[in-house]
Amino acid sequence: MEKTFKTIKVIDVINRESAVSSDDGENVYTVILEAIKEGYIVDLDFSNITLMTTAFLNTAIGQLYSVYSSEELNTSLKLKNVAQEDGILFKKVVDRAKQYQANKKGFEDSANNAIYGC
């Protein structure tokens, strides 16, 4: 069965031009996750998004790596209309998500040590 594309416009999900909050990221994550589970290839469209933060991207994109492998996401998620300056943010978020998934315990131990000193 051939997969079909589904376009998700970020601005339609978050109802604003600024993609900055993790709550908005969670809403986008939920929509992406459902579409991929339904068998779609997702075209995530960032048209008219004028401001984006890593907090938003960590939640919207980064946590997908806890459900899917890099290979699965490379075939199931396509980014469209991303501003050139935001490409750097995407790379940071994706790299960090991959590193975290590869060494969850090490990241959690480091965080606990930094926060609680144990």
Secondary structure, 3 states (H helix, E strand, C coil): CCCCEEEEEHHHHHCCCEECCHHHHHHHHHHHHHHHHCCCEEEEECCCCCEECHHHHHHHCHHHHHCCCHHHHHHHEEEECCCHHHHHHHHHHHHHHHHHHHCHHHHHHHHHHHHHCC
